[in-house]
Amino acid sequence: MRLVWCILSFWFLFVGPSFALLKIGVVLPLSGAEAQRGRIIRDFLLELNQELIWKEGLSFQLNFYDSQSDPLSLDDLIEEALFDDMDLLIGPLLPQGAEIMVQKARDLNFPVLITSGEVNPIKYLKRPPGPIFRTGVSTRFAVKALYRCLKRKRIKRVGLLLSTDAFGREGERWLMAYATENAIKIVKKAYFGVHDTDISHQLQTLLSCEAVICWAPKQASNMVARNLAQASMKLPVYFSHVVAQERFLKQAPFLQGRPFVGVAYYSRRPLVNRLANRVLQRFLSRTNSPRDPALAAYGDALIFLWKGVLKAGYKNWPQGLESLGLVRGLTGLYFLSKDDHYGLIPGSLGVYRYRWSRFEPVCAPKEGFL
């Protein structure tokens, strides 16, 4: 019996990947400005994939495609993945590449699992070009999670502090769209440029609000926090999910202690997949890597495929995903169905503060929030 186990283990580790029953293309920036993040995610995925080979007997082959930290390179990468006979693509890391990746996948009828960006897969289901699934935290679901937290704290009168770039406009759209159903009243709005250094006037106009939501890119959010500290304002300001990278937070002292939306695995008792979370925590501890929501988004893509293959086999993994129902990811809980290829449950996200190298829950994730 021991001999048989050794032979099977050898096959899965060394022979199996060469004849993988599912070939997965992973789009990551392995060079350029985001190369460090990309390499950390790559190494984690390799470790998680090896665990799935050992524990679940799966045959996944991961091929990595370097986006060079440039979303415009994705067109060529998708064609390269097709030429390499990949079964699907996972990515991108940078949200600007999501729409490019989806549109190209539609043109080529190529399955993709989107890991960042504001792409709503539901709108593609009436004319499906091939499966489009979504993992990780989008602006839409970050807004829902934040509003749930404000409701739990009985905060009703809210001001919006918005950057004038595309990210700020995207946030404003969803913040306005979901306010009424969450019994939130937007009483004031103020705008600022991402390169502004003094927004004391905008902050003064929001002082009458019970709380303020700042929706802006990372560096602009840090500038807002710096202005709050310099003016000694005690105004409660909540920030978006884009600031939640630990590497950035360590270099942004004014944001430390400020609340923001974060993924479920930041919680001390996360509602996440136990096997994947065990691999992740072991990886973070051994490599001393910073915690990053993107690790959860890419890890969730492998979790989806793992569960889909076990449900319906290698050839029918898309149908398997559509019939999974509740799935525990690293980002949070999902409910996948034919009607929703994203299915993230907003209540399974959390709102956190980061200080003293710890993520502390302001509103901890809760199972059962539908």
N, C-alpha and C positions, 0 to 999 in steps of 0.2 A: 504493500500500500504506500509506504514511504517513497519507494522508487517511482511509482506512478505519479505521485504528487510532485516530485522533483522534475519529472519529464514535462508535466503540464506547466509548471512554473517557468521552466526554461523556454517552453514554446511561447507562452504569453509574453515573456519579457523580451525575447530575442527574435523569434521567428514570427510570432503573431503580428507585430506592428508592420512587418514587411508585406504581409498579406492582409492588411487591416480590412475589416468588413465595413468600416466607416472612416472615410478620409476627410479630415477636418482642416480647412484653411483658417489660420488665425492671423488677422491683420493687427499689427502692433508697430509703433514707432521704435525701431531698434537702432536708429541713428537720428541725429538732429536734436532739437531742444528737449524733447520728451523721451530721449533714449533710455535714461535711467529708469523711469517708470515702466517703460515697455519691457526692459530686460527683467525687472522684478516680476512683472505679471507673467512673462514667458516661463521663468523658472518655477513659479508657483503652479502654473498649469501643467508643466511636465511632471511635477511631483504628484499633483492630484490625479493626473492620468495614470501614472504608475500605480497609485493606490487602487484605482478602479480596475486595472488589469489584475492586480493581486487579489482584491477582495470580491470583485463582482465578475471576474472572468471576461470583461469586455475587450473588444479589439478595436481601439481607436488609434488612428495615426494622426498626429498633429504636425502640420506643415506651417511654418511661420513665414509671413510676408511682410517685408519692411516698408511701412508707409512713409518713412523718413521724416516723420512729424509734419507731413504736408498732406492735407485732405485732398488736394488736387491730383495726387498720385493714385488715388483709389481706382480710377477707371482702368488703368493698365494692370493693377494688381488683380482685379476681378477677372480680367481676361487671362492673366497668367495662371490663376487658380483653376479656371476652366480647362486650360491647356494641360495642366498637371492632373486632370481628372479628379479634382476634389468633389466631394458630395455636397458640401455647403461651406459657407464662410461665417466666421465670428468676428465682430468688430463694429465700429472703430473705437479707438480710445478718445480721440478728439471729437466733440459733438458736431463740429462743423462738417464732418465727413458723413454723417448719418444719411442725409437726404441724397447725397451723391451715390452712396453705396446702395441705397434702396432703389433709386431710379435705374442704375446700371443693372442691378439684379433683376428688375422687372423686364428690362429690354432683353436680357439673356435667359430669362426663365430659370434663375439660379437661386436656390434657397439661401437665406441669410438669417443670422441671429444678431440683431442690433444691440449693442452694449452701451451706447450713449447717444445723446441728441434727442430732440423733440420730434420723434416720428410716431404717429399713431397708427399701428398696424391695422386697426379695425377698418379704416377707410379704404384699404386695399382688398378687402375680402370679397367685395362684389365682383371684382375682376382679378382674381389671384393669379399672379405670374409664376407662382411657386411660393412656398411657405415663407412668410416674414414674421419672425417672432422677436420679442423684445425683452431684455433683462435690465437690471440696474434701476437707477432713479432718474426719472425725467422731471422736467420742470412741472408738468401737470400733476404728477403724483407727489412731488415735494410740497406743492401748494396745499394739496389735500391733507397731507400729514401735518403740516404746520397749522392749518386751520383747526384740525382736530385737537391739537395741543392747546390752542388758544381757547377753544370751547371748554376743555377740561379745566382751564384756569379761570373760566368765566370772564374772559376778556371779549368785549363786544364792539367797542369803538376803536377802530384801527386807522392809523395813517400809513401811507405808502411812500417810501423814499426810493426812487427808481433812477437807474442810470439811463441815459438817452441812447444807448447803443442797442443792438439787436437783442442781446440777452435781457436787458431791462424791459424792452417792449414785449418780449415773449412772456416774462414774468407778470407784467401788468395785465396782459390778456387773460391769463389763467387766474390771477388773483381777483380780478373783477368777475370772472365767470362763475367762480365757486363761492363767492362771498355770501350771497343770499341763502343758499341751501345750508350754509353753516352758521346762519344767524349772526354774521359779521357785517357791521356797517362800516364802509370806507368813508371816513369823515373828511379826510384831506389827502392830497397828493402833492409831492414835491419832486423835482427832477434835478439832476446834476450830470455833468460830463465826466467821463471816466478819467480824464486827466486833470480835473479840478483838484485843488489842494485845500480849499477853504469852503466848507458848506455850512458854516455856522448859521447863516441866514435861513437856509432850508430847514435846519434842525429847530430853529426858534419857532418857525411856523407850525411845527408838529407837536409842540409841548403840551397842548391840551388833549392829546390822544392818550388812551389807556396804554397803548403799545404801538410800536412802529415796526413795519416789515421792510427791510432793506433788500432790494433785489438788484444785484450788481455783480460784475466779475470779481475775482478774488482780490486783486490789488486795490480796486476801487472800494471794496467792502472794508478792507483794512484801513484805508484812508478815512472812511466814515467812522470807524471805531476810534481812530486816533483823534479825530475832531471831537468825539464825545468825551474822550478822556481829557483832552486839553481844556475843554469848556466845563469840565466837572459836572456834566449833565447826568442825571440819574434816570433819564428816559429809557424805558425798556425797549431794546431794539433786537429783533430776531432776524437772522441772516439765512440765506438760501443754502442749498446743498453743495454748491460749488466750492465753498470754503472748507469742506470737511476732510481734506487731505492732511494727514498728520505732518508730512514734510513741510507743507506750506504753513500750517498753524504754528509750528515751532519757530518759524521765521517771522511770524506776524503777532508780536506780543500784545498789540492792542485788541486783537480778536480773542485772545485767551480769556475765558470766563464769559464770553458772549454766546448766547444760544443760537444753534443752527440745526438744520435737518441733517440726519445721518442714517446710515444703514443699520440693520438689525444686529450684525455681528459686533458692533461697538458696545453693545449692552453686556453687562456681566452675566446675565442669564438669557442669552439670545434665543429667539424662536427660530432656529436655523437648522439646516441639515447637519447632523452630528458628525458623520464621517468627514464631510468636506470641511467643517469647522475645525475638527481635530487636526486635519492636514494643514489648514491655514495657520492655526495657532502654533503648531510645531515649526512650520516654515518661518513665521515671523520671529519666533524665539531664536531659532538657529542662525538665521541670517541677519538678525537685528534690523529688519526692513521696516519702514514706516507703514502704518495702517492707511489704507487707501480704498475708497469706495469702488474703484475700478477693479480691484482684486475680487470683490464680491460679484460685480457684473459679469466678468469673464468666467469666474467660477460657476456662476449660475447657468451660463450657457452649457457648460459640461454637465451640470446636474440635470438640466432639461433633457439633454441627449441621452444621458445614462438612463433616466426614468422612461423616456420615450422608447428606447431600444428594448428595455426589459418588458415594456407593455406590448409592443407590436412588432418587434424584430428590426433588424438593420435596414431592410428595404422600406419598411413602413413607419420609420421613426416620426415623420410629420403627423401621421394619423394617431400615433401613440401619444405625442405631445398634446394633441387636441382633445384627447379623452382622459388626461391625467387627473383633472380636478385639482385638489389642493397639493401644492408642491412646496416643500421647505427649501428655500435657497439660502444664500449668505446675505443677500440684500434684505430679505424678509420673506413673507409668505406670498405665494402666488396662487391664483385659481385659473388654470388654463382650460380653455374650452374652444369649440369651433367658433364661438362668437367673440372671443377675446384672446388674442395670441400674446398679450402682455399679462393682464390679470393680476398685477401687483396689488396687494391689499394695503392701502395707505396706513392703516392703524398698526401694521407690523413694522413700519419705520419708526424712528425715534427722533426726538429733539434733544440735543446734547450741548454740554459745555466742555471745552478742552482746557485743562490746566493741570500743572504738575505731571505732565506726560500721561494723563488719564482722560478718558471720555466719561463724563458724568451725566447721567440722564436727567434732563429737565422734565421730559415726558417720555417715559420708557415705552418700548414697543409692547403692544398687548395683543395676545392671540384672540381671535374671534371677532375682530373689528372688520365687518364686511361693508 
